[in-house]
Amino acid sequence: MDLKSFRITNYRNILDSHPVEVGRIAALVGQNECGKSNLLSALNGLNAFDGSGYNVEEDWPIDRWPPPAQPAVIPEIHPASLVIFRT
């Protein structure tokens, strides 16, 4: 089974990656601190070999947190909203 495409939402600095198509060979290219490692980290969280998964307190986008005076209400969802595999 091969990864065909994925879409990441609400993960660290990625609000919405939009669909990302993946071929047999893929390269992530971009400026420093634009989210390349976060894309890979979100995909790893789907089936982390060390069982780490997601930590909502660290992985939820900081600019989506409520002001400190308000209680934090964070949905319990996986940031990777869509993953399509080729069979």
Phi, psi and omega in degrees: 000128181247149175288128180258313179201164177207164177217128181249133176227146175053052178227115180049244182267009180256109176278319176199115181280346190061167183300133178244116179279140181234131176257195178295328176236132180225146177229135174259117183235134178177174180293165176299141176060034178261354175116009181300311180293327179293326174300313181293322179296320179295319177294320178298325181296340178294324181210061183295130181293335181262005178076011184290319179059219183250146174240105186303323182292335179256330189265343178289137182304127184299327181282359175257002176285147177287164176302153184304332182286342182260147176292142180281126174240108184241125179295143179266080179231159174279135180299324179283101188276341182208125176226127181242129179251149175266131179256000000 
